[in-house]
Amino acid sequence: MLRKSKRQSTRSKQNAKWAVELKQWWIDNDMPQICELCGGTFGIAFAHSKKRRFILDRETYWTVALLCQSCHHDAEYGGHDRMERIILDIIANR
């Protein structure tokens, strides 16, 4: 039986570091604590403008909106271009 490695990749470590920084920045700057589309709170999480596998730098990682589970799902599964457009529109209208 094969064992999976428990080592994190360099990218995973970097993403974890950015996630901590982003969360602290979000709190410190009094950013919304509810879904930025519908105002809901269920399953609230950061929605990135790109899929994780396409995020290679800090600026792209920090291009986020706080969305509930339902809105996050709708944004994420509408295609890459639509997902990026939704997130960028939310950011522009803050």
Phi, psi and omega in degrees: 000135180274141176259141174279142177290140179264003179285140176271145176287165178300319179295319179297319178296318179295317179298321179296318179296314179297324181297318178296314180298316181297315180299317179294318178298318182300315180292314182297331184259017177050044177285161183303142178251016177233168179303130182282354176258309187247349181085004179284171180231354184288123176066035184296133181200162177288134174250119181276157181286341179227160174296150183305323183292345179258001180268114184241351181221166184297318182301315179293321179298323183276000176275087188224163169227152178268117184232151174285171184301317182294312180293323178298315179298314180299318181290317187290326186257027176253008182105156184299313182295317180295317180299313180296319180297318179298311182296315181294325176295319178298313180299317181295331183264010179292000000 
